[in-house]
Amino acid sequence: MALSKLKIFYTMKSFNIFFISLMLFTLSSITANAQIRLGGGFMSGVALGDFSNTYSIGFGGNVSAKYMVKENISVGLKYERMGYIAEQPDFTGINTTPPQIDPLTMNNIYLTGSYHLMPNEDINIYAGLNIGVNLIRQYIVYSGPFLAPQSQVVKNNEFTIVPKIGGDYMVSEEIGVEFSAGYAIAGDFQYIPVSLGVIYLLDEKYILDMIK
C-alpha cells in the first residue's frame, strides 16, 4: 500500500512539473500567428482485455484547448469524463445473490500533442498522443439473503497514454466539427475512446487582446 501511494505521488509530481513547464512555454511563445482551438463534445469508450470481462461500452463527454505551436503542430489540455455500466455475470442455479457492481467512472486529465497533415485546409487530418492521469472510481454494493447491503469504493489513479488519430472539418472560419479515436492504456484498463464534437477557433487578435 505504501509503495502504491509513493508511486502515485511521484507520478502526480512529474505530471505537475510537465504541466507547468508546458504552460510557461505556451505563454512565452504566443505571437501574432497564435491560434487557439477550443473544443467539446460527446464520447464513448469500448472496453478491451480484462476490462471487458465486466464492462462493455462507456459514455461521457470532454472539453479541450489546443494551441498551434506551428501551423502543423499543436499542444494542449483535455478533460474527459466517462461512465461504464457493469455487465452482471450469469448466476443461474446459485442461491446466493452476487455482488452488484455499480457504474465505474473515469476522469481523465491529459496533455495533448498532435501533428496536422493538412494545415490551413477545411478538412485537416492529424495524429498524436495524449499523456495524463486517469482517476478511476468503482462503487461496489454487496447484498444477499442474510446480508444487509454494504458498499465499497475502489479507487485507482493510473498514468495513461493514448495514441490517437482524428480530423476536423471547418464549416466556417471560426466553427468546425471534430472526430477522433485512439487506444487508451491506463494500468490494467484498456479501451478505445471515440469522440465527436465541435471546435471554436479564436483568432490571433482576440488572443493578443487577452494577454495585454
C-alpha positions as CSV (number, residue, x, y, z in Angstrom):
1,M,0.0,0.0,0.0
2,A,2.8,2.4,0.9
3,L,4.7,1.6,-2.3
4,S,1.5,2.2,-4.3
5,K,0.9,5.6,-2.7
6,L,4.6,6.6,-3.3
7,K,4.2,5.6,-7.0
8,I,1.0,7.8,-7.3
9,F,2.8,10.7,-5.5
10,Y,5.8,10.7,-7.9
11,T,3.5,10.2,-10.9
12,M,1.4,13.2,-10.0
13,K,4.5,15.3,-9.1
14,S,6.1,14.6,-12.5
15,F,2.8,15.4,-14.3
16,N,2.6,18.7,-12.4
17,I,6.1,19.7,-13.4
18,F,5.5,18.8,-17.0
19,F,2.2,20.7,-17.0
20,I,3.7,23.9,-15.5
21,S,6.6,23.7,-18.0
22,L,4.2,23.4,-20.9
23,M,2.1,26.3,-19.8
24,L,5.2,28.6,-19.4
25,F,6.4,27.6,-22.8
26,T,3.0,28.2,-24.3
27,L,2.6,31.7,-22.8
28,S,6.1,32.7,-23.7
29,S,5.7,31.6,-27.3
30,I,2.4,33.3,-28.2
31,T,3.0,35.6,-31.2
32,A,1.0,37.4,-33.8
33,N,0.5,34.0,-35.5
34,A,-1.1,32.4,-32.4
35,Q,-4.1,30.2,-32.8
36,I,-6.2,28.5,-30.1
37,R,-8.9,25.9,-30.7
38,L,-11.5,25.3,-28.0
39,G,-13.5,22.1,-28.2
40,G,-16.1,20.0,-26.6
41,G,-18.3,17.0,-27.4
42,F,-19.6,13.6,-26.7
43,M,-17.6,10.4,-26.5
44,S,-17.7,6.7,-25.8
45,G,-15.2,4.1,-24.8
46,V,-15.1,0.4,-25.8
47,A,-13.6,-1.8,-23.1
48,L,-10.8,-4.2,-24.1
49,G,-9.0,-7.1,-22.4
50,D,-9.8,-7.9,-18.8
51,F,-11.7,-4.7,-18.5
52,S,-14.2,-6.0,-21.0
53,N,-15.0,-9.0,-18.7
54,T,-17.2,-6.8,-16.6
55,Y,-17.8,-3.7,-18.7
56,S,-18.5,-3.1,-22.4
57,I,-19.2,0.5,-23.6
58,G,-18.9,3.7,-21.6
59,F,-20.4,7.1,-22.5
60,G,-19.5,10.7,-21.5
61,G,-18.1,14.0,-22.7
62,N,-14.9,16.1,-23.0
63,V,-13.6,19.6,-23.2
64,S,-10.3,20.7,-24.7
65,A,-8.0,23.5,-25.7
66,K,-5.3,23.4,-28.4
67,Y,-2.5,25.9,-29.0
68,M,-0.9,25.8,-32.5
69,V,2.8,26.0,-31.8
70,K,3.4,25.8,-35.6
71,E,0.9,25.6,-38.4
72,N,1.1,21.8,-38.3
73,I,1.9,21.1,-34.6
74,S,-0.4,21.6,-31.7
75,V,-0.2,21.1,-27.9
76,G,-3.0,21.4,-25.4
77,L,-5.1,20.2,-22.5
78,K,-8.0,17.9,-22.4
79,Y,-10.5,16.7,-19.8
80,E,-12.7,13.6,-20.3
81,R,-15.4,12.0,-18.1
82,M,-17.0,8.7,-18.9
83,G,-19.2,6.2,-17.1
84,Y,-19.5,2.4,-17.6
85,I,-22.3,0.1,-16.6
86,A,-21.3,-3.3,-15.3
87,E,-22.5,-6.5,-17.1
88,Q,-23.7,-8.9,-14.5
89,P,-22.5,-12.5,-14.8
90,D,-25.0,-15.4,-15.1
91,F,-25.5,-16.9,-11.6
92,T,-28.4,-19.2,-12.7
93,G,-28.8,-22.0,-10.2
94,I,-26.9,-20.3,-7.4
95,N,-29.0,-19.4,-4.3
96,T,-26.8,-16.6,-3.2
97,T,-27.1,-13.1,-4.6
98,P,-23.9,-12.0,-6.4
99,P,-22.2,-8.6,-5.7
100,Q,-23.8,-5.8,-7.7
101,I,-21.1,-3.7,-9.3
102,D,-22.4,-0.1,-9.8
103,P,-21.2,2.1,-12.7
104,L,-17.5,2.8,-12.9
105,T,-16.4,6.4,-13.7
106,M,-13.2,7.7,-15.3
107,N,-11.9,11.3,-15.1
108,N,-9.0,11.8,-17.5
109,I,-6.7,14.9,-17.5
110,Y,-4.4,15.0,-20.4
111,L,-1.6,16.9,-22.0
112,T,-2.1,16.5,-25.8
113,G,0.1,16.8,-28.8
114,S,-0.8,16.4,-32.5
115,Y,0.8,16.6,-35.9
116,H,-1.6,18.0,-38.5
117,L,-1.2,16.7,-42.0
118,M,-3.2,19.3,-43.9
119,P,-2.9,22.7,-42.1
120,N,-4.9,25.6,-43.2
121,E,-7.4,23.4,-45.1
122,D,-11.1,23.0,-44.4
123,I,-10.5,19.2,-43.8
124,N,-7.5,18.5,-41.6
125,I,-6.3,15.0,-40.6
126,Y,-4.0,14.6,-37.6
127,A,-2.2,12.0,-35.5
128,G,-1.0,12.5,-32.0
129,L,-0.6,11.4,-28.4
130,N,-2.4,12.1,-25.1
131,I,-0.5,11.7,-21.8
132,G,-2.0,12.2,-18.4
133,V,-3.8,10.7,-15.3
134,N,-6.9,8.6,-15.2
135,L,-8.9,8.9,-11.9
136,I,-11.0,5.8,-11.8
137,R,-13.8,5.2,-9.2
138,Q,-15.8,2.0,-8.9
139,Y,-18.7,1.6,-6.5
140,I,-19.5,-2.0,-5.4
141,V,-22.6,-2.9,-3.4
142,Y,-22.7,-6.3,-1.7
143,S,-26.0,-7.9,-0.8
144,G,-27.5,-11.3,-0.1
145,P,-30.4,-13.2,1.6
146,F,-28.7,-12.9,5.0
147,L,-26.5,-9.8,4.4
148,A,-27.5,-6.2,4.7
149,P,-26.4,-4.1,1.7
150,Q,-22.9,-2.8,2.1
151,S,-21.0,-0.6,-0.2
152,Q,-17.3,-0.1,-1.1
153,V,-15.4,2.4,-3.2
154,V,-12.4,1.1,-5.2
155,K,-10.1,3.9,-6.3
156,N,-7.4,3.8,-8.9
157,N,-5.2,6.7,-10.2
158,E,-3.5,5.4,-13.3
159,F,-0.9,7.0,-15.6
160,T,-2.5,7.0,-19.0
161,I,-1.2,7.1,-22.6
162,V,-3.4,7.4,-25.7
163,P,-2.1,7.2,-29.3
164,K,-4.8,8.8,-31.4
165,I,-5.9,9.8,-34.9
166,G,-8.5,12.3,-35.9
167,G,-9.7,15.0,-38.1
168,D,-11.7,18.2,-38.2
169,Y,-13.8,20.0,-40.8
170,M,-14.3,23.8,-40.6
171,V,-17.9,24.7,-41.6
172,S,-17.0,28.4,-41.2
173,E,-13.9,30.5,-40.4
174,E,-14.5,30.0,-36.6
175,I,-16.6,26.8,-36.1
176,G,-15.9,23.2,-37.1
177,V,-16.6,19.6,-36.2
178,E,-14.0,17.2,-34.9
179,F,-13.8,13.4,-34.8
180,S,-11.0,11.3,-33.1
181,A,-10.3,7.7,-32.0
182,G,-7.5,6.2,-30.0
183,Y,-6.2,3.3,-27.9
184,A,-6.0,4.1,-24.2
185,I,-3.8,2.3,-21.8
186,A,-4.4,3.1,-18.1
187,G,-2.7,0.4,-16.0
188,D,-4.9,-2.7,-16.2
189,F,-7.6,-0.7,-18.0
190,Q,-7.5,-0.7,-21.8
191,Y,-10.2,0.8,-24.1
192,I,-10.9,2.5,-27.4
193,P,-12.0,6.1,-26.9
194,V,-14.1,7.7,-29.7
195,S,-15.1,11.3,-29.7
196,L,-17.3,13.6,-31.8
197,G,-17.7,17.3,-31.0
198,V,-17.4,20.9,-32.1
199,I,-14.4,23.3,-32.2
200,Y,-14.2,27.1,-31.9
201,L,-11.3,28.9,-33.4
202,L,-10.0,32.0,-31.5
203,D,-8.3,34.5,-33.9
204,E,-4.9,36.0,-33.2
205,K,-6.3,39.5,-32.5
206,Y,-8.6,38.2,-29.7
207,I,-5.7,36.2,-28.1
208,L,-3.3,39.2,-28.1
209,D,-6.0,41.4,-26.6
210,M,-6.4,38.9,-23.7
211,I,-2.7,38.8,-22.8
212,K,-2.1,42.6,-22.9
